[in-house]
């Protein structure tokens, strides 16, 4: 998750592009040797730099497609890059193809990382 690792906008964009590139290679591999069933974990990491039309091709080739991806606000801090809004728009486009959408909360480890990284000294309330 770029938002949890990046320290500046350029690093956020670099991590996002690298994620997209890695997933793009896997999608190309699938398209060169398609199967009836495809499962893609964390498709949201493919966006916003990935080609949505490539995902559409996969949706048309496979009989059953199961995708997971992030669609929430917990990780909305994209360091001002605009990536969060574009990624969310891609996920909404993708949901338009879905027969079933299941919303799940993020894993507890994400909450723990956010709590650990939050500088509580700058908060305006006392615990």
N, C-alpha and C positions, 0 to 999 in steps of 0.2 A: 504494500500500500504506500504509494508515493507520499501521501499526506503525513504518514507517521515517520518517514525517514528523511525527507527533504528538509534542508535548512534554508533554502532560498528558492525563488521562482525558477531560476535556470536549472537547478538540481531537480526540482519537481518535474519540469518539462522533460529533462533528460531521462529520468527514471520512467516516466510515462511512455516516452518513445521507445525505450528499451523493452518494456513490458509488451507494448503493441507489436514490436518486431518479432519477439519470441513467439507470441501467439500467432502472428501472421505465418510464420514458418510451419507451425502445426496445422493451421487451416489449409495451407497449400498442400501439405502432405495428405490430408484427408481428401481434398478435392482431386488429387491425382489417383487416389485409390479409395473411392467412397464405399461406405457400408450402409446398410439399411437403418442402423441405429448409431447415433452420435451423441456423446455426452461431453459438454465443454464446461469446465469449472472456471468461474471468474471471468466470464466473457466481457464484463465491464472494464477489465484492464486493457482490452483491445481498443477501446474507444478513449479519447476522441481521435486518435491518429490512425486507427484502422479503417479499412474500406468496408463500409456497411454493405455494399453490393456483394462483397465476398461472403458475408454472413447470409445474405439472402440466397445466394447460390447453394449454400449448405442446407438451408431450410427447404429448398426445393428438391435437392438430391436425396436426402435422408427421409425415410418413412417416419421415424421417430427421432425427435431432437429434444434433448434435455439440456437446459442451460442454467447455470447459476451466475449471478452477478450482483454487484452492490447497487442498491437503489435506496438511499436514505440520506439523512442530513448529518449524521454523526461525524462523518469524515469530509465535511463540506469545505474545510479550510484548504483551498488550493493555492494559497500564497499569492492571490491576486492574478493567477494565470487565466482564469475563465474556463479551465478544464472541467471543473465540477459541473457547471451548467450544461456544457456540451455533452459530457458523458451521460448526464441524466436524460437529456433529449434523445440520445441514441438508445438508451435503455427503454424509454417510452415508445420509440418507434418499434423496437424489438418486441415489446409486450403486445403490440398490435397484431403480431403473428401468432400469439400464444392461444392455445386452447384452455390452458390452466396456468394460473399464476399463484404461487405460494409465497407469502411474505414471512420471513423469519428474522428474529433479532440477530444482531451481530454476535460473534462469539464473545464470551466474557473476557477473553484476553485483550480484546480491543479496548474495553472499558478500563481494564487495569493499566494498560499502556498510557491511556489518556490521563488518568488520574496521576500516575507517576510523573508524567511530563508537565503537568500543570503546576505552575509556580504559585503556590497558595499565599505567598507573602504579598503578592500584588492584588489579592482579592479584597473587596471592601467590606467584608463581614468577618466576624470571629466565629470559630467553631467551638 
